[in-house]
């Protein structure tokens, strides 16, 4: 996590804590263009399945966000899902920094939308 900015390291902490608290497969956090943060876990119900990033984007939209700066997703996936990148792009456009890491919060790679 040492290569991350202080603000992005905060997103890792939020995503990790959310995932650990809920026992979910994924934890995620995003920072919007106004500096507000949103953290969520994946949802796996019989009638509703959402990735952690989808929940974060929905929370940001519902709060009136008009853009995104950065995102973090923590879990076991080897890459950020295309659907997650599309949702981030829908709200944040091109250039949103996306960090992917494991459940412990170790960032494995960084990309942009």
N, C-alpha and C positions, 0 to 999 in steps of 0.2 A: 504494500500500500504506500510505500515511501515515494514512489514516482507520481502519485496523485496530488492534485492541489488539495488544500485544506477543505474546500467546499465539496470536492468529489469524494474525499475520504469520509466526510460526514454522511454522504449518500450510502457508502459501503456500510457504515455503522448502522444506519437506519434500516437498510435492507437485511442485514444480518440479524439484527434484533427482532425484526418483524417475523422473519422466517423461523427463528428459534422459538419465539413466543407461541407461534401457532402450530409448529410442527409441519408446516406445508412443504411441498416439493420445491417451491421457489420463493424467494423474497426479492423485492425490487424497490427502488426509490428513484424519484425524478426531481429535478429542480426546474421550476418554470422561469420564464423571462423576467419575472418580478422578484426572483430569489426565494419564492415559497417552495417548500419541499412536501412531497407526498410519498408515503411508504405503504406498501401493501404486500400481501402474500397471495399465492395462487389460490384459486377457488376450485374445488372438485366436489360438486354435489351431483346427485343423479340428474337433476334438471338444469344445471348451470355449470359450465366449465370455462374458466377464464385464467389466462396467464397473469402472473403478478404485474407485468408491465401493462397489460390491458387494464387491470384494475387501477393502476396509478394514473394512466392517461384518462380514464373515465372520471376519476376523482378531480383531476386538474381541470377538465372540461366543465364538470359540474360546479367548480369553484370560480369559473370565469377566466381561466388562464387563456392567454392568446399566443403562447409560444413556449418553447422548451430550450434549456441550455444543455442539460446533461442527464444521463440515466445510468443506473446500475442494475444488473440482474445477477442474482446469486442462486446457484443450483447445480444440478449434475449435467446439464446439457453441454455439448461440445461447441455450440454456436448459438447466437441469438436467433430465434425463429424469425423467418421472413415476415410473418404476420405481426410480430412485435415491432420489428423495424418499420413496417408500413404504418402502424398506429402512431409511433413516435414521429414519423415523417408527416403524417396527416396533421398533427398539431404543431410540430416544431419546424417542419420544412427540412431542407438539407443542412447538414453541418452539426446536428446534435451529436455530442460525444456520448458514446455508449460503451460502458465497461462491463465485461462479463467475467464472473469469477465463480469459485466453488462455495460450498456451504459455510466454510470457515471465514470467507471474506477475502481470500487471496485472489487478486485480479489476474486472470490468465491472458486476456487480450482486450484491446480497445479499438473501436471502429467509430465511424460516423455515419449518420443517415445520409 
